[in-house]
Amino acid sequence: MRDLLTALALVLVIEGMLWALFPEAMKRAAERALVMDSGQLRYAGLVAAATGVVLVWLIRG
């Protein structure tokens, strides 16, 4: 559970840094997400999640 909370905290750190350093680019990315088809977003989310699982599996072995 501690690892999960640490991972979630790191996600917040990274996302917060992106919004702080590149606010206009993040706004454009959010605008693009709003006009994308839900299926495309779902597919991208599943690919990102699967990639994350594989990376954790490789790193934590």
N, CA, C and O atoms as CSV, one atom per row, in Angstrom:
chain,resi,resn,atom,element,x,y,z
A,1,MET,N,N,0.825,-1.189,0.000
A,1,MET,CA,C,0.000,0.000,0.000
A,1,MET,C,C,0.873,1.257,0.000
A,1,MET,O,O,0.538,2.264,-0.624
A,2,ARG,N,N,1.974,1.176,0.699
A,2,ARG,CA,C,2.878,2.318,0.771
A,2,ARG,C,C,3.449,2.645,-0.612
A,2,ARG,O,O,3.583,3.818,-0.962
A,3,ASP,N,N,3.784,1.620,-1.396
A,3,ASP,CA,C,4.302,1.835,-2.748
A,3,ASP,C,C,3.250,2.492,-3.633
A,3,ASP,O,O,3.572,3.372,-4.430
A,4,LEU,N,N,2.001,2.072,-3.500
A,4,LEU,CA,C,0.926,2.655,-4.294
A,4,LEU,C,C,0.766,4.142,-3.975
A,4,LEU,O,O,0.647,4.966,-4.882
A,5,LEU,N,N,0.762,4.474,-2.710
A,5,LEU,CA,C,0.631,5.881,-2.314
A,5,LEU,C,C,1.823,6.708,-2.779
A,5,LEU,O,O,1.667,7.863,-3.175
A,6,THR,N,N,2.996,6.125,-2.731
A,6,THR,CA,C,4.188,6.816,-3.228
A,6,THR,C,C,4.074,7.054,-4.725
A,6,THR,O,O,4.405,8.136,-5.210
A,7,ALA,N,N,3.611,6.059,-5.455
A,7,ALA,CA,C,3.446,6.197,-6.902
A,7,ALA,C,C,2.421,7.282,-7.227
A,7,ALA,O,O,2.643,8.088,-8.131
A,8,LEU,N,N,1.314,7.313,-6.506
A,8,LEU,CA,C,0.301,8.341,-6.739
A,8,LEU,C,C,0.842,9.735,-6.427
A,8,LEU,O,O,0.546,10.695,-7.138
A,9,ALA,N,N,1.631,9.838,-5.368
A,9,ALA,CA,C,2.238,11.123,-5.030
A,9,ALA,C,C,3.198,11.576,-6.126
A,9,ALA,O,O,3.245,12.761,-6.457
A,10,LEU,N,N,3.956,10.649,-6.684
A,10,LEU,CA,C,4.875,11.001,-7.768
A,10,LEU,C,C,4.125,11.436,-9.020
A,10,LEU,O,O,4.583,12.326,-9.737
A,11,VAL,N,N,2.981,10.822,-9.290
A,11,VAL,CA,C,2.153,11.257,-10.414
A,11,VAL,C,C,1.728,12.711,-10.212
A,11,VAL,O,O,1.765,13.506,-11.152
A,12,LEU,N,N,1.329,13.055,-8.996
A,12,LEU,CA,C,0.946,14.432,-8.701
A,12,LEU,C,C,2.122,15.393,-8.869
A,12,LEU,O,O,1.953,16.499,-9.381
A,13,VAL,N,N,3.296,14.977,-8.443
A,13,VAL,CA,C,4.488,15.811,-8.600
A,13,VAL,C,C,4.763,16.060,-10.076
A,13,VAL,O,O,4.967,17.202,-10.489
A,14,ILE,N,N,4.767,15.003,-10.867
A,14,ILE,CA,C,5.073,15.139,-12.293
A,14,ILE,C,C,4.009,15.975,-12.997
A,14,ILE,O,O,4.342,16.873,-13.770
A,15,GLU,N,N,2.750,15.696,-12.743
A,15,GLU,CA,C,1.700,16.458,-13.400
A,15,GLU,C,C,1.715,17.915,-12.950
A,15,GLU,O,O,1.510,18.817,-13.762
A,16,GLY,N,N,1.951,18.145,-11.693
A,16,GLY,CA,C,2.039,19.520,-11.204
A,16,GLY,C,C,3.185,20.283,-11.850
A,16,GLY,O,O,3.051,21.460,-12.183
A,17,MET,N,N,4.310,19.603,-12.022
A,17,MET,CA,C,5.451,20.242,-12.679
A,17,MET,C,C,5.118,20.590,-14.127
A,17,MET,O,O,5.469,21.669,-14.602
A,18,LEU,N,N,4.447,19.687,-14.826
A,18,LEU,CA,C,4.067,19.950,-16.216
A,18,LEU,C,C,3.155,21.173,-16.311
A,18,LEU,O,O,3.348,22.026,-17.177
A,19,TRP,N,N,2.158,21.258,-15.421
A,19,TRP,CA,C,1.250,22.410,-15.435
A,19,TRP,C,C,1.990,23.691,-15.063
A,19,TRP,O,O,1.701,24.749,-15.622
A,20,ALA,N,N,2.934,23.616,-14.136
A,20,ALA,CA,C,3.676,24.810,-13.726
A,20,ALA,C,C,4.655,25.268,-14.797
A,20,ALA,O,O,4.813,26.470,-15.013
A,21,LEU,N,N,5.311,24.336,-15.467
A,21,LEU,CA,C,6.343,24.694,-16.446
A,21,LEU,C,C,5.774,24.982,-17.836
A,21,LEU,O,O,6.307,25.824,-18.560
A,22,PHE,N,N,4.705,24.296,-18.210
A,22,PHE,CA,C,4.163,24.412,-19.563
A,22,PHE,C,C,2.642,24.596,-19.548
A,22,PHE,O,O,1.922,23.760,-20.094
A,23,PRO,N,N,2.146,25.661,-18.941
A,23,PRO,CA,C,0.684,25.802,-18.819
A,23,PRO,C,C,-0.038,25.893,-20.158
A,23,PRO,O,O,-1.113,25.314,-20.313
A,24,GLU,N,N,0.521,26.596,-21.114
A,24,GLU,CA,C,-0.154,26.732,-22.412
A,24,GLU,C,C,-0.202,25.403,-23.159
A,24,GLU,O,O,-1.222,25.063,-23.758
A,25,ALA,N,N,0.885,24.660,-23.127
A,25,ALA,CA,C,0.898,23.355,-23.783
A,25,ALA,C,C,-0.090,22.399,-23.111
A,25,ALA,O,O,-0.747,21.610,-23.790
A,26,MET,N,N,-0.195,22.467,-21.805
A,26,MET,CA,C,-1.141,21.597,-21.095
A,26,MET,C,C,-2.584,21.979,-21.428
A,26,MET,O,O,-3.447,21.110,-21.550
A,27,LYS,N,N,-2.845,23.288,-21.575
A,27,LYS,CA,C,-4.182,23.723,-21.978
A,27,LYS,C,C,-4.523,23.189,-23.367
A,27,LYS,O,O,-5.631,22.706,-23.603
A,28,ARG,N,N,-3.552,23.284,-24.288
A,28,ARG,CA,C,-3.787,22.772,-25.641
A,28,ARG,C,C,-4.040,21.266,-25.617
A,28,ARG,O,O,-4.907,20.768,-26.335
A,29,ALA,N,N,-3.287,20.545,-24.795
A,29,ALA,CA,C,-3.482,19.094,-24.691
A,29,ALA,C,C,-4.875,18.775,-24.139
A,29,ALA,O,O,-5.530,17.842,-24.607
A,30,ALA,N,N,-5.324,19.541,-23.154
A,30,ALA,CA,C,-6.660,19.326,-22.585
A,30,ALA,C,C,-7.734,19.641,-23.621
A,30,ALA,O,O,-8.740,18.936,-23.705
A,31,GLU,N,N,-7.528,20.699,-24.411
A,31,GLU,CA,C,-8.484,21.031,-25.471
A,31,GLU,C,C,-8.564,19.917,-26.507
A,31,GLU,O,O,-9.651,19.572,-26.971
A,32,ARG,N,N,-7.413,19.355,-26.869
A,32,ARG,CA,C,-7.410,18.254,-27.843
A,32,ARG,C,C,-8.137,17.037,-27.278
A,32,ARG,O,O,-8.845,16.339,-28.004
A,33,ALA,N,N,-7.963,16.787,-25.995
A,33,ALA,CA,C,-8.631,15.639,-25.373
A,33,ALA,C,C,-10.149,15.820,-25.391
A,33,ALA,O,O,-10.890,14.847,-25.526
A,34,LEU,N,N,-10.608,17.064,-25.254
A,34,LEU,CA,C,-12.048,17.316,-25.250
A,34,LEU,C,C,-12.696,16.995,-26.591
A,34,LEU,O,O,-13.857,16.587,-26.630
A,35,VAL,N,N,-11.974,17.169,-27.676
A,35,VAL,CA,C,-12.573,16.924,-28.988
A,35,VAL,C,C,-12.307,15.507,-29.501
A,35,VAL,O,O,-12.834,15.118,-30.543
A,36,MET,N,N,-11.506,14.745,-28.786
A,36,MET,CA,C,-11.233,13.366,-29.202
A,36,MET,C,C,-12.419,12.465,-28.898
A,36,MET,O,O,-13.186,12.707,-27.967
A,37,ASP,N,N,-12.548,11.442,-29.689
A,37,ASP,CA,C,-13.571,10.430,-29.479
A,37,ASP,C,C,-13.282,9.673,-28.183
A,37,ASP,O,O,-12.123,9.432,-27.848
A,38,SER,N,N,-14.320,9.305,-27.468
A,38,SER,CA,C,-14.148,8.577,-26.205
A,38,SER,C,C,-13.396,7.264,-26.409
A,38,SER,O,O,-12.614,6.856,-25.550
A,39,GLY,N,N,-13.623,6.615,-27.517
A,39,GLY,CA,C,-12.928,5.364,-27.803
A,39,GLY,C,C,-11.426,5.566,-27.933
A,39,GLY,O,O,-10.634,4.749,-27.463
A,40,GLN,N,N,-11.044,6.661,-28.575
A,40,GLN,CA,C,-9.613,6.964,-28.714
A,40,GLN,C,C,-8.981,7.222,-27.349
A,40,GLN,O,O,-7.885,6.738,-27.064
A,41,LEU,N,N,-9.674,7.982,-26.514
A,41,LEU,CA,C,-9.153,8.264,-25.177
A,41,LEU,C,C,-9.048,6.982,-24.350
A,41,LEU,O,O,-8.075,6.769,-23.628
A,42,ARG,N,N,-10.069,6.138,-24.472
A,42,ARG,CA,C,-10.064,4.874,-23.731
A,42,ARG,C,C,-8.894,3.997,-24.175
A,42,ARG,O,O,-8.203,3.402,-23.348
A,43,TYR,N,N,-8.680,3.925,-25.494
A,43,TYR,CA,C,-7.574,3.133,-26.025
A,43,TYR,C,C,-6.226,3.678,-25.544
A,43,TYR,O,O,-5.357,2.914,-25.124
A,44,ALA,N,N,-6.057,4.998,-25.607
A,44,ALA,CA,C,-4.807,5.616,-25.148
A,44,ALA,C,C,-4.589,5.348,-23.659
A,44,ALA,O,O,-3.466,5.088,-23.228
A,45,GLY,N,N,-5.659,5.411,-22.885
A,45,GLY,CA,C,-5.548,5.126,-21.455
A,45,GLY,C,C,-5.152,3.695,-21.175
A,45,GLY,O,O,-4.336,3.426,-20.294
A,46,LEU,N,N,-5.737,2.772,-21.932
A,46,LEU,CA,C,-5.395,1.360,-21.751
A,46,LEU,C,C,-3.948,1.080,-22.155
A,46,LEU,O,O,-3.252,0.310,-21.494
A,47,VAL,N,N,-3.502,1.706,-23.238
A,47,VAL,CA,C,-2.107,1.533,-23.662
A,47,VAL,C,C,-1.160,2.097,-22.600
A,47,VAL,O,O,-0.150,1.474,-22.272
A,48,ALA,N,N,-1.486,3.274,-22.065
A,48,ALA,CA,C,-0.643,3.873,-21.026
A,48,ALA,C,C,-0.608,2.993,-19.774
A,48,ALA,O,O,0.452,2.785,-19.185
A,49,ALA,N,N,-1.772,2.479,-19.374
A,49,ALA,CA,C,-1.828,1.621,-18.190
A,49,ALA,C,C,-1.036,0.333,-18.402
A,49,ALA,O,O,-0.297,-0.097,-17.517
A,50,ALA,N,N,-1.189,-0.279,-19.571
A,50,ALA,CA,C,-0.457,-1.517,-19.861
A,50,ALA,C,C,1.046,-1.264,-19.890
A,50,ALA,O,O,1.829,-2.069,-19.386
A,51,THR,N,N,1.441,-0.142,-20.482
A,51,THR,CA,C,2.861,0.211,-20.510
A,51,THR,C,C,3.390,0.399,-19.089
A,51,THR,O,O,4.492,-0.046,-18.768
A,52,GLY,N,N,2.610,1.051,-18.249
A,52,GLY,CA,C,3.011,1.240,-16.858
A,52,GLY,C,C,3.161,-0.073,-16.116
A,52,GLY,O,O,4.112,-0.257,-15.356
A,53,VAL,N,N,2.220,-0.990,-16.336
A,53,VAL,CA,C,2.303,-2.307,-15.686
A,53,VAL,C,C,3.570,-3.041,-16.131
A,53,VAL,O,O,4.275,-3.626,-15.309
A,54,VAL,N,N,3.850,-3.005,-17.419
A,54,VAL,CA,C,5.062,-3.681,-17.930
A,54,VAL,C,C,6.319,-3.040,-17.338
A,54,VAL,O,O,7.247,-3.746,-16.945
A,55,LEU,N,N,6.352,-1.718,-17.274
A,55,LEU,CA,C,7.520,-1.045,-16.701
A,55,LEU,C,C,7.723,-1.399,-15.226
A,55,LEU,O,O,8.844,-1.667,-14.792
A,56,VAL,N,N,6.644,-1.398,-14.475
A,56,VAL,CA,C,6.750,-1.778,-13.052
A,56,VAL,C,C,7.232,-3.216,-12.931
A,56,VAL,O,O,8.083,-3.520,-12.095
A,57,TRP,N,N,6.696,-4.099,-13.758
A,57,TRP,CA,C,7.096,-5.501,-13.732
A,57,TRP,C,C,8.580,-5.647,-14.047
A,57,TRP,O,O,9.280,-6.417,-13.390
A,58,LEU,N,N,9.072,-4.905,-15.060
A,58,LEU,CA,C,10.488,-4.963,-15.420
A,58,LEU,C,C,11.380,-4.381,-14.327
A,58,LEU,O,O,12.437,-4.933,-14.021
A,59,ILE,N,N,10.955,-3.276,-13.745
A,59,ILE,CA,C,11.768,-2.595,-12.736
A,59,ILE,C,C,11.782,-3.371,-11.417
A,59,ILE,O,O,12.835,-3.573,-10.811
A,60,ARG,N,N,10.602,-3.797,-10.989
A,60,ARG,CA,C,10.484,-4.460,-9.679
A,60,ARG,C,C,10.787,-5.955,-9.760
A,60,ARG,O,O,11.074,-6.601,-8.753
A,61,GLY,N,N,10.716,-6.494,-10.995
A,61,GLY,CA,C,11.039,-7.888,-11.266
A,61,GLY,C,C,10.482,-8.802,-10.293
A,61,GLY,O,O,10.677,-10.013,-10.402
